[in-house]
């Protein structure tokens, strides 16, 4: 029976750096967990089952994680890729980084409307308005 896995959509406004790995490094061991994964858009047709390193340079310090590609969907001239983190801790860190990305987008949008907010001010506003619904709004469902 197929199970539903949840993936947080990474916003297209924030770059993701991707590095291919020939195999899972010997010092890394995947641990089963119920954490969420991540989905993002790219132009390369990655293969399901591959391990890649992702990096979010916008987050300071930059977030890096080795992930496993769980699914790939071709969409016009690009690909939507779903990855899972290898352990619960990285899944949690990834989710927090995705919230930080949303806060930065919120801050930039406010600046475009003439409101200059510090990162802390933007975080406080975004958290009070959107954090509770973040996971439910940003997730997509995929039947594995």
PAZA-207971 format. One record per residue: residue number from 0; residue in one letter; x, y, z of N, C-alpha, C, O in turn. Coordinates in pm, whole numbers, plus 50000, padded with zeros to 5 digits. Atoms other than C-alpha are relative to their C-alpha. Layout:
<nodes>
NODE / NUM / a / X / Y / Z / X / Y / Z / X / Y / Z / X / Y / Z;
...
</nodes>
This chain:
<nodes>
NODE / 0 / x / 50084 / 49881 / 50000 / 50000 / 50000 / 50000 / 50088 / 50125 / 50000 / 50185 / 50132 / 50076;
NODE / 1 / x / 49921 / 49877 / 50009 / 50134 / 50345 / 49907 / 49973 / 50089 / 50120 / 49862 / 50093 / 50172;
NODE / 2 / x / 50017 / 49907 / 49889 / 50193 / 50598 / 50180 / 50018 / 50142 / 49949 / 50090 / 50165 / 49851;
NODE / 3 / x / 49989 / 49861 / 50040 / 50157 / 50975 / 50154 / 50117 / 50064 / 50073 / 50130 / 50052 / 50195;
NODE / 4 / x / 49888 / 49928 / 49942 / 50471 / 51179 / 50210 / 49974 / 50148 / 49976 / 49916 / 50185 / 49874;
NODE / 5 / x / 50021 / 49856 / 50011 / 50467 / 51555 / 50267 / 50131 / 50069 / 49966 / 50237 / 50036 / 50021;
NODE / 6 / x / 49883 / 49926 / 50044 / 50708 / 51795 / 50100 / 49969 / 50148 / 50006 / 49864 / 50192 / 49961;
NODE / 7 / x / 50014 / 49855 / 49997 / 50754 / 52165 / 50164 / 50056 / 50054 / 49869 / 50167 / 50020 / 49829;
NODE / 8 / x / 49955 / 49937 / 50124 / 50777 / 52365 / 49842 / 50101 / 50109 / 50032 / 50072 / 50200 / 50110;
NODE / 9 / x / 49901 / 49894 / 49984 / 51093 / 52571 / 49831 / 49961 / 50113 / 49906 / 49931 / 50089 / 49789;
NODE / 10 / x / 50041 / 49888 / 50087 / 51014 / 52921 / 49699 / 50100 / 50024 / 49886 / 50221 / 50018 / 49906;
NODE / 11 / x / 49914 / 49979 / 50117 / 51147 / 52993 / 49351 / 50081 / 50129 / 50010 / 50180 / 50145 / 49939;
NODE / 12 / x / 49926 / 49874 / 49984 / 51262 / 53339 / 49464 / 50135 / 49982 / 50071 / 50221 / 50069 / 50063;
NODE / 13 / x / 49879 / 50027 / 49921 / 51535 / 53184 / 49681 / 50078 / 49887 / 49933 / 50024 / 49777 / 49917;
NODE / 14 / x / 49925 / 50106 / 50070 / 51813 / 52989 / 49505 / 50036 / 49882 / 50090 / 50061 / 49896 / 50210;
NODE / 15 / x / 49951 / 50123 / 49937 / 51899 / 52630 / 49595 / 50121 / 49957 / 49918 / 50113 / 49944 / 49796;
NODE / 16 / x / 49883 / 50054 / 50068 / 52248 / 52509 / 49512 / 49996 / 49849 / 50015 / 49968 / 49798 / 50123;
NODE / 17 / x / 50008 / 50146 / 50001 / 52264 / 52141 / 49417 / 50133 / 49944 / 49951 / 50188 / 49990 / 49850;
NODE / 18 / x / 49875 / 50065 / 50037 / 52572 / 51921 / 49403 / 49975 / 49850 / 49994 / 49923 / 49791 / 50089;
NODE / 19 / x / 50023 / 50145 / 50012 / 52562 / 51565 / 49275 / 50104 / 49924 / 50083 / 50217 / 49970 / 50101;
NODE / 20 / x / 49911 / 50090 / 49926 / 52715 / 51284 / 49480 / 50001 / 49867 / 49927 / 49897 / 49820 / 49882;
NODE / 21 / x / 49993 / 50130 / 50068 / 52838 / 50961 / 49328 / 49937 / 49891 / 50087 / 49884 / 49793 / 50035;
NODE / 22 / x / 50063 / 50095 / 49907 / 52718 / 50775 / 49639 / 49986 / 50068 / 50135 / 50040 / 50176 / 50157;
NODE / 23 / x / 50016 / 49949 / 49865 / 52618 / 50831 / 49998 / 50134 / 49986 / 50071 / 50189 / 49876 / 50077;
NODE / 24 / x / 49872 / 50010 / 49930 / 52935 / 50916 / 50195 / 49993 / 49894 / 50112 / 49891 / 49878 / 50177;
NODE / 25 / x / 49998 / 50112 / 49905 / 53040 / 50627 / 50422 / 49976 / 50044 / 50143 / 49932 / 49963 / 50226;
NODE / 26 / x / 50023 / 49954 / 49863 / 53020 / 50845 / 50735 / 49857 / 50047 / 50023 / 49824 / 50092 / 50133;
NODE / 27 / x / 50140 / 49958 / 49990 / 52652 / 50925 / 50668 / 49911 / 49877 / 49995 / 49928 / 49790 / 49909;
NODE / 28 / x / 50092 / 50113 / 49999 / 52376 / 50683 / 50756 / 49858 / 50054 / 50007 / 49824 / 50133 / 50095;
NODE / 29 / x / 50140 / 49958 / 50000 / 52011 / 50735 / 50670 / 49927 / 49933 / 50115 / 49947 / 49815 / 50143;
NODE / 30 / x / 50079 / 50051 / 49889 / 51774 / 50696 / 50964 / 49853 / 50020 / 49967 / 49812 / 50131 / 49932;
NODE / 31 / x / 50143 / 49984 / 50028 / 51403 / 50628 / 50915 / 49939 / 50106 / 50092 / 49970 / 50111 / 50211;
NODE / 32 / x / 50067 / 49896 / 49919 / 51189 / 50922 / 51031 / 49873 / 50043 / 49929 / 49850 / 50010 / 49813;
NODE / 33 / x / 50129 / 49954 / 50052 / 50852 / 51085 / 50981 / 50005 / 50148 / 49960 / 49901 / 50206 / 49931;
NODE / 34 / x / 49988 / 49859 / 50034 / 50988 / 51434 / 50905 / 49959 / 50027 / 49856 / 49948 / 49936 / 49775;
NODE / 35 / x / 50040 / 49961 / 50134 / 50885 / 51626 / 50598 / 50121 / 50009 / 49908 / 50235 / 50018 / 49953;
NODE / 36 / x / 49898 / 49981 / 50100 / 51081 / 51650 / 50277 / 49991 / 50139 / 49941 / 49924 / 50227 / 49996;
NODE / 37 / x / 49994 / 49871 / 50066 / 51144 / 51936 / 50041 / 49980 / 49978 / 49851 / 50023 / 49876 / 49797;
NODE / 38 / x / 50010 / 50006 / 50145 / 51049 / 52001 / 49681 / 50049 / 50132 / 49943 / 50033 / 50238 / 50005;
NODE / 39 / x / 49948 / 49880 / 50063 / 51211 / 52246 / 49444 / 49998 / 49981 / 49849 / 49979 / 49870 / 49799;
NODE / 40 / x / 49999 / 49997 / 50146 / 51230 / 52340 / 49077 / 50145 / 50007 / 49953 / 50226 / 50081 / 50010;
NODE / 41 / x / 49867 / 49990 / 50060 / 51541 / 52281 / 48865 / 49990 / 49965 / 49852 / 49886 / 49920 / 49804;
NODE / 42 / x / 50000 / 50026 / 50143 / 51640 / 52240 / 48502 / 50067 / 49867 / 49965 / 50066 / 49827 / 49849;
NODE / 43 / x / 49930 / 50126 / 50025 / 51833 / 51914 / 48540 / 49911 / 49881 / 50035 / 49843 / 49885 / 50138;
NODE / 44 / x / 50086 / 50116 / 49973 / 51655 / 51575 / 48519 / 50066 / 49899 / 50097 / 50114 / 49794 / 50055;
NODE / 45 / x / 49942 / 50090 / 49899 / 51781 / 51417 / 48844 / 49924 / 49868 / 50000 / 49809 / 49862 / 49958;
NODE / 46 / x / 50061 / 50133 / 49997 / 51708 / 51048 / 48895 / 49957 / 49962 / 50142 / 50029 / 49987 / 50239;
NODE / 47 / x / 50050 / 50052 / 49873 / 51498 / 50899 / 49173 / 50103 / 49903 / 50059 / 50161 / 49822 / 49988;
NODE / 48 / x / 49907 / 50089 / 49931 / 51716 / 50724 / 49433 / 50140 / 50057 / 50014 / 50220 / 50004 / 50090;
NODE / 49 / x / 49867 / 49936 / 49988 / 52019 / 50953 / 49386 / 50010 / 50078 / 50129 / 49909 / 50122 / 50185;
NODE / 50 / x / 49971 / 49912 / 49886 / 52180 / 51135 / 49677 / 50065 / 50125 / 49945 / 50153 / 50118 / 49860;
NODE / 51 / x / 49944 / 49871 / 50040 / 52257 / 51503 / 49633 / 50023 / 50083 / 50125 / 49964 / 50058 / 50231;
NODE / 52 / x / 49982 / 49903 / 49891 / 52382 / 51782 / 49853 / 49927 / 50127 / 49959 / 49948 / 50179 / 49850;
NODE / 53 / x / 50066 / 49873 / 50026 / 52157 / 52086 / 49874 / 50058 / 50105 / 50095 / 50101 / 50074 / 50206;
NODE / 54 / x / 49948 / 49889 / 49920 / 52267 / 52425 / 50002 / 49910 / 50119 / 49979 / 49875 / 50153 / 49866;
NODE / 55 / x / 50080 / 49878 / 50005 / 52058 / 52730 / 50086 / 50090 / 50114 / 50048 / 50100 / 50139 / 50168;
NODE / 56 / x / 49904 / 49896 / 49960 / 52309 / 53018 / 50080 / 49936 / 50124 / 50062 / 50005 / 50200 / 50129;
NODE / 57 / x / 50068 / 49883 / 49944 / 52047 / 53281 / 50177 / 49997 / 49993 / 50152 / 50001 / 50096 / 50219;
NODE / 58 / x / 50006 / 50019 / 49855 / 52031 / 53136 / 50528 / 50143 / 50016 / 50053 / 50237 / 49960 / 49997;
NODE / 59 / x / 49868 / 49978 / 49940 / 52322 / 53250 / 50748 / 50007 / 49935 / 50137 / 49927 / 49971 / 50223;
NODE / 60 / x / 49911 / 50059 / 50099 / 52510 / 53033 / 50810 / 49921 / 49915 / 49901 / 49810 / 49869 / 49930;
NODE / 61 / x / 50069 / 50075 / 50107 / 52419 / 52854 / 50487 / 49961 / 49861 / 50050 / 50039 / 49794 / 50117;
NODE / 62 / x / 50047 / 50134 / 49964 / 52212 / 52540 / 50539 / 50044 / 49902 / 49893 / 50025 / 49927 / 49774;
NODE / 63 / x / 49960 / 50106 / 50091 / 52355 / 52225 / 50382 / 49950 / 49867 / 50052 / 49949 / 49843 / 50173;
NODE / 64 / x / 50044 / 50133 / 49960 / 52219 / 51872 / 50382 / 50015 / 49905 / 49881 / 49999 / 49944 / 49766;
NODE / 65 / x / 50003 / 50106 / 50101 / 52261 / 51548 / 50194 / 49859 / 49942 / 50006 / 49808 / 49909 / 50112;
NODE / 66 / x / 50139 / 50046 / 50009 / 51921 / 51431 / 50074 / 49990 / 49892 / 49893 / 50078 / 49878 / 49808;
NODE / 67 / x / 50027 / 50102 / 50101 / 51775 / 51146 / 49873 / 49885 / 50046 / 49911 / 49783 / 50093 / 49961;
NODE / 68 / x / 50106 / 49964 / 50093 / 51571 / 51214 / 49560 / 49894 / 49891 / 50003 / 49923 / 49774 / 49978;
NODE / 69 / x / 50110 / 50095 / 49987 / 51232 / 51049 / 49608 / 49912 / 49999 / 49875 / 49860 / 49894 / 49837;
NODE / 70 / x / 50078 / 49993 / 50123 / 51050 / 51169 / 49297 / 50046 / 50117 / 49914 / 50103 / 50215 / 49964;
NODE / 71 / x / 49969 / 49896 / 50098 / 51100 / 51378 / 48984 / 49882 / 50008 / 49905 / 49837 / 49906 / 49853;
NODE / 72 / x / 50111 / 49978 / 50094 / 50821 / 51527 / 48771 / 50043 / 50102 / 49896 / 50087 / 50212 / 49932;
NODE / 73 / x / 49969 / 49902 / 50104 / 50883 / 51694 / 48437 / 49882 / 50094 / 49984 / 49767 / 50051 / 49976;
NODE / 74 / x / 50100 / 49895 / 50017 / 50695 / 52022 / 48401 / 50049 / 50095 / 49892 / 50135 / 50179 / 49918;
NODE / 75 / x / 49960 / 49912 / 50111 / 50731 / 52193 / 48065 / 50151 / 49993 / 49981 / 50204 / 49888 / 49945;
NODE / 76 / x / 49856 / 49997 / 50023 / 51097 / 52302 / 48046 / 50082 / 49983 / 50128 / 50203 / 50007 / 50128;
NODE / 77 / x / 49930 / 50017 / 49874 / 51185 / 52228 / 48408 / 49953 / 49872 / 50069 / 49864 / 49802 / 50020;
NODE / 78 / x / 50034 / 50119 / 49922 / 51164 / 51952 / 48669 / 49968 / 50041 / 50143 / 50033 / 50128 / 50201;
NODE / 79 / x / 50031 / 49986 / 49859 / 51001 / 51944 / 49009 / 50058 / 49876 / 50068 / 50031 / 49763 / 50027;
NODE / 80 / x / 49928 / 50108 / 49934 / 51211 / 51735 / 49246 / 49958 / 49994 / 50147 / 49953 / 50097 / 50214;
NODE / 81 / x / 50033 / 50021 / 49859 / 51106 / 51588 / 49582 / 50112 / 49922 / 50066 / 50154 / 49818 / 50017;
NODE / 82 / x / 49890 / 50066 / 49930 / 51377 / 51497 / 49831 / 49961 / 49976 / 50146 / 49877 / 50047 / 50202;
NODE / 83 / x / 50021 / 50023 / 49857 / 51380 / 51349 / 50179 / 50133 / 50016 / 50072 / 50238 / 49979 / 50021;
NODE / 84 / x / 49883 / 49986 / 49915 / 51621 / 51434 / 50455 / 50034 / 49864 / 50057 / 49948 / 49776 / 50067;
NODE / 85 / x / 49954 / 50132 / 49956 / 51826 / 51149 / 50594 / 49978 / 49974 / 50149 / 49993 / 49861 / 50195;
NODE / 86 / x / 50031 / 50022 / 49859 / 51736 / 51206 / 50959 / 49906 / 50109 / 50050 / 49886 / 50210 / 49983;
NODE / 87 / x / 50099 / 49908 / 49942 / 51488 / 51385 / 51183 / 50059 / 50139 / 50027 / 49992 / 50240 / 50006;
NODE / 88 / x / 49938 / 49871 / 49968 / 51733 / 51657 / 51289 / 50014 / 50087 / 49875 / 49982 / 50206 / 49879;
NODE / 89 / x / 49988 / 49922 / 50123 / 51806 / 51764 / 50932 / 49864 / 50038 / 49943 / 49849 / 50145 / 49884;
NODE / 90 / x / 50136 / 49967 / 50045 / 51435 / 51749 / 50847 / 49949 / 50121 / 50077 / 49888 / 50211 / 50019;
NODE / 91 / x / 50042 / 49887 / 49918 / 51366 / 51987 / 51137 / 50075 / 50127 / 49958 / 50014 / 50232 / 49942;
NODE / 92 / x / 49921 / 49885 / 50043 / 51652 / 52219 / 51035 / 49955 / 50050 / 49863 / 49947 / 50171 / 49839;
NODE / 93 / x / 50048 / 49963 / 50132 / 51530 / 52214 / 50677 / 49869 / 50076 / 50007 / 49849 / 50175 / 49936;
NODE / 94 / x / 50130 / 49931 / 49984 / 51180 / 52312 / 50785 / 50021 / 50140 / 50056 / 49956 / 50235 / 50010;
NODE / 95 / x / 49972 / 49867 / 49944 / 51317 / 52600 / 50995 / 50062 / 50092 / 49895 / 50029 / 50211 / 49888;
NODE / 96 / x / 49939 / 49920 / 50107 / 51529 / 52719 / 50701 / 49896 / 50043 / 49898 / 49902 / 50155 / 49848;
NODE / 97 / x / 50106 / 49963 / 50093 / 51225 / 52712 / 50477 / 49914 / 50113 / 50057 / 49869 / 50200 / 49983;
NODE / 98 / x / 50072 / 49889 / 49938 / 51045 / 52935 / 50726 / 50082 / 50128 / 49990 / 50027 / 50235 / 49967;
NODE / 99 / x / 49914 / 49882 / 50013 / 51345 / 53171 / 50721 / 49994 / 50055 / 49858 / 49997 / 50176 / 49839;
NODE / 100 / x / 50014 / 49954 / 50139 / 51317 / 53184 / 50342 / 49870 / 50078 / 49983 / 49869 / 50183 / 49920;
NODE / 101 / x / 50129 / 49930 / 50010 / 50949 / 53281 / 50372 / 50006 / 50136 / 50069 / 49947 / 50233 / 50021;
NODE / 102 / x / 49986 / 49872 / 49929 / 51039 / 53551 / 50624 / 50076 / 50100 / 49915 / 50039 / 50217 / 49909;
NODE / 103 / x / 49922 / 49910 / 50087 / 51298 / 53698 / 50386 / 49916 / 50048 / 49883 / 49923 / 50165 / 49846;
NODE / 104 / x / 50089 / 49959 / 50109 / 51047 / 53700 / 50101 / 49899 / 50101 / 50051 / 49870 / 50200 / 49983;
NODE / 105 / x / 50095 / 49907 / 49938 / 50796 / 53871 / 50333 / 50068 / 50136 / 50021 / 50009 / 50240 / 49991;
NODE / 106 / x / 49926 / 49876 / 49975 / 51061 / 54131 / 50430 / 50021 / 50076 / 49869 / 50004 / 50198 / 49865;
NODE / 107 / x / 49978 / 49936 / 50129 / 51142 / 54201 / 50064 / 49870 / 50057 / 49943 / 49869 / 50165 / 49884;
NODE / 108 / x / 50130 / 49951 / 50048 / 50774 / 54233 / 49976 / 49960 / 50127 / 50075 / 49912 / 50222 / 50014;
NODE / 109 / x / 50032 / 49881 / 49921 / 50722 / 54481 / 50259 / 50087 / 50118 / 49956 / 50039 / 50231 / 49950;
NODE / 110 / x / 49910 / 49893 / 50047 / 51027 / 54679 / 50138 / 49949 / 50056 / 49868 / 49956 / 50177 / 49845;
NODE / 111 / x / 50057 / 49957 / 50127 / 50869 / 54691 / 49792 / 49877 / 50087 / 50017 / 49842 / 50165 / 49929;
NODE / 112 / x / 50118 / 49919 / 49969 / 50563 / 54846 / 49955 / 50037 / 50121 / 50087 / 49949 / 50191 / 50138;
NODE / 113 / x / 49955 / 49882 / 49926 / 50776 / 55110 / 50131 / 50023 / 49978 / 50149 / 50055 / 50073 / 50220;
NODE / 114 / x / 49977 / 50030 / 49858 / 50808 / 54936 / 50471 / 50136 / 49933 / 50014 / 50156 / 49821 / 49965;
NODE / 115 / x / 49868 / 50060 / 49978 / 51167 / 54875 / 50573 / 50000 / 49934 / 50137 / 49995 / 50001 / 50240;
NODE / 116 / x / 50000 / 50077 / 49875 / 51173 / 54600 / 50832 / 50136 / 49933 / 50019 / 50200 / 49890 / 49923;
NODE / 117 / x / 49880 / 50078 / 49970 / 51472 / 54449 / 51005 / 49961 / 49853 / 49987 / 49843 / 49819 / 49981;
NODE / 118 / x / 50027 / 50143 / 50006 / 51505 / 54073 / 50983 / 49917 / 49959 / 50122 / 49823 / 49881 / 50110;
NODE / 119 / x / 50073 / 50035 / 49878 / 51384 / 54048 / 51344 / 49855 / 50050 / 49995 / 49763 / 49978 / 50035;
NODE / 120 / x / 50136 / 49947 / 50011 / 51082 / 54273 / 51279 / 49917 / 49917 / 49902 / 49802 / 49884 / 49928;
NODE / 121 / x / 50070 / 50081 / 50100 / 50990 / 54077 / 50968 / 49967 / 49863 / 50057 / 49858 / 49810 / 50035;
NODE / 122 / x / 50023 / 50132 / 49940 / 51027 / 53750 / 51159 / 49884 / 50005 / 50098 / 49798 / 49917 / 50096;
NODE / 123 / x / 50109 / 49989 / 49902 / 50799 / 53868 / 51439 / 49864 / 50012 / 49930 / 49768 / 49946 / 49969;
NODE / 124 / x / 50126 / 49983 / 50073 / 50530 / 53982 / 51194 / 49960 / 49872 / 49928 / 49846 / 49828 / 49938;
NODE / 125 / x / 50030 / 50121 / 50077 / 50555 / 53673 / 50973 / 49956 / 49887 / 50093 / 49859 / 49817 / 50064;
NODE / 126 / x / 50035 / 50107 / 49904 / 50546 / 53436 / 51271 / 49860 / 50021 / 50054 / 49781 / 49926 / 50062;
NODE / 127 / x / 50133 / 49975 / 49943 / 50241 / 53606 / 51420 / 49889 / 49981 / 49896 / 49777 / 49946 / 49932;
NODE / 128 / x / 50102 / 50010 / 50104 / 50057 / 53601 / 51084 / 49993 / 49862 / 49932 / 49884 / 49814 / 49900;
NODE / 129 / x / 49998 / 50117 / 50089 / 50168 / 53283 / 50906 / 50059 / 49872 / 50057 / 50034 / 49765 / 50001;
NODE / 130 / x / 49926 / 50119 / 49953 / 50375 / 53042 / 51117 / 49907 / 49883 / 50031 / 49940 / 49768 / 50001;
NODE / 131 / x / 50091 / 50108 / 49961 / 50079 / 52844 / 51248 / 49949 / 49922 / 49879 / 49928 / 49801 / 49887;
NODE / 132 / x / 50053 / 50064 / 50121 / 49957 / 52770 / 50895 / 50110 / 49960 / 49901 / 50080 / 49902 / 49797;
NODE / 133 / x / 49890 / 50020 / 50095 / 50302 / 52741 / 50732 / 50002 / 49860 / 49941 / 50001 / 49845 / 49819;
NODE / 134 / x / 49986 / 50135 / 50051 / 50321 / 52365 / 50706 / 49883 / 49961 / 49911 / 49902 / 49897 / 49808;
NODE / 135 / x / 50118 / 50041 / 50075 / 49966 / 52323 / 50580 / 49987 / 50074 / 49868 / 49938 / 50018 / 49771;
NODE / 136 / x / 50008 / 49924 / 50124 / 49988 / 52599 / 50319 / 50108 / 49964 / 49903 / 50085 / 49964 / 49782;
NODE / 137 / x / 49885 / 50019 / 50087 / 50330 / 52511 / 50184 / 50025 / 49856 / 49959 / 50118 / 49829 / 49882;
NODE / 138 / x / 49972 / 50139 / 50032 / 50305 / 52137 / 50159 / 49930 / 49956 / 49872 / 49829 / 50013 / 49831;
NODE / 139 / x / 50068 / 50067 / 50110 / 50222 / 51926 / 49859 / 49995 / 49853 / 50037 / 50079 / 49805 / 50113;
NODE / 140 / x / 50012 / 50143 / 49970 / 50112 / 51569 / 49873 / 50048 / 49921 / 49880 / 50024 / 49960 / 49766;
NODE / 141 / x / 49954 / 50088 / 50106 / 50271 / 51295 / 49673 / 49986 / 49857 / 50046 / 50034 / 49822 / 50154;
NODE / 142 / x / 50012 / 50142 / 49967 / 50181 / 50928 / 49674 / 50126 / 49929 / 49957 / 50157 / 49922 / 49838;
NODE / 143 / x / 49875 / 50071 / 50031 / 50505 / 50733 / 49695 / 49970 / 49862 / 49947 / 50062 / 49787 / 49915;
</nodes>
